Amino acid sequence: MQQKWDDLDKLILDSKQHIETSKDYNEILMNKIRNKKRKKSGIFCFNSDFRRIAAASCIMAGIFMMVMFTTDIQYNIIKTQYKIKMQIMAMQYKYGYTIDEILNWLGE
């Protein structure tokens, strides 16, 4: 426990003396509390842009995951990737092309 007053204690005491509240300060605070209670819950209220963006991204992520897992599209993508790699390897073996020539030929 502190025995002497330091600068922080003096600052707190000085700041307390300079505060003057109005006569209807308590009424204003009570009105603010009542108005906040009347508002709807902010959890399901999508008024702010951040909440709209977050909600839309979560919904789209859920839809994307449902499509991915119900149609097995991820396996089709992997199969297509390996088919392309196999064709590139076959062209390299048969015709002696390099990967850069094949990619330029494909237009990348």
C-alpha positions in Angstrom: 0.0 0.0 0.0 1.3 3.4 -0.9 2.0 5.9 1.9 2.7 9.1 -0.1 0.7 10.8 -2.8 2.4 10.7 -6.2 1.8 12.5 -9.5 -0.9 10.0 -10.6 -2.9 10.5 -7.4 -2.8 14.3 -7.8 -3.8 14.0 -11.4 -6.8 11.9 -10.5 -7.9 14.3 -7.8 -7.4 17.3 -10.0 -9.4 15.8 -12.8 -12.3 14.9 -10.5 -12.6 18.6 -9.4 -12.9 19.9 -12.9 -15.9 17.7 -13.9 -19.3 19.3 -13.7 -22.4 17.4 -14.5 -25.6 18.9 -15.7 -28.8 18.7 -13.7 -30.5 16.2 -16.0 -27.4 14.0 -16.4 -29.1 11.0 -14.8 -32.2 11.4 -17.0 -30.1 11.5 -20.1 -28.3 8.3 -19.1 -31.6 6.5 -18.3 -33.0 7.5 -21.7 -30.0 6.1 -23.4 -30.4 2.8 -21.6 -34.1 2.7 -22.5 -33.3 3.4 -26.2 -30.7 0.6 -26.3 -33.1 -1.9 -24.8 -35.7 -1.0 -27.5 -33.3 -1.8 -30.4 -33.2 -5.2 -32.0 -30.5 -7.6 -31.3 -27.3 -6.9 -33.3 -26.5 -10.5 -33.9 -29.0 -11.1 -36.7 -29.1 -7.5 -37.8 -27.2 -7.1 -41.1 -27.2 -3.4 -41.3 -23.4 -2.9 -41.3 -21.3 -3.7 -44.4 -18.9 -5.8 -42.4 -21.7 -8.1 -41.2 -23.2 -8.3 -44.7 -19.8 -9.3 -46.1 -19.2 -11.8 -43.3 -22.6 -13.3 -43.7 -22.4 -13.6 -47.5 -18.9 -15.2 -47.3 -20.1 -17.8 -44.7 -23.2 -18.6 -46.8 -21.1 -18.9 -50.0 -18.5 -21.0 -48.3 -21.3 -23.4 -47.1 -22.8 -23.6 -50.6 -19.4 -24.2 -52.1 -18.6 -27.0 -49.6 -21.9 -28.6 -50.3 -21.3 -28.6 -54.0 -17.8 -29.9 -53.6 -18.8 -32.8 -51.4 -22.0 -33.8 -53.1 -20.7 -33.8 -56.7 -17.2 -35.2 -56.0 -15.9 -32.4 -58.1 -12.6 -32.3 -56.3 -11.8 -35.8 -57.6 -12.7 -34.8 -61.1 -10.4 -31.8 -60.9 -7.6 -34.1 -59.7 -8.3 -36.6 -62.5 -8.3 -33.8 -65.1 -5.0 -32.4 -63.7 -3.3 -35.8 -64.0 -4.7 -36.4 -67.5 -3.2 -33.1 -68.6 0.2 -34.1 -67.0 0.1 -37.4 -68.7 -0.6 -35.8 -72.1 2.3 -33.4 -71.6 4.6 -36.2 -70.6 3.6 -38.2 -73.7 4.2 -35.2 -76.0 7.6 -34.8 -74.4 8.5 -38.4 -74.9 7.2 -38.8 -78.4 8.0 -35.5 -80.0 10.8 -34.2 -77.8 9.0 -31.0 -76.8 10.0 -29.2 -73.6 7.4 -28.1 -71.1 8.0 -24.4 -72.0 7.2 -25.2 -75.7 4.0 -27.0 -74.8 2.8 -24.3 -72.5 3.5 -21.6 -75.2 1.7 -23.8 -77.7 -1.3 -24.0 -75.2 -1.3 -20.2 -74.8 -0.2 -19.7 -71.3 
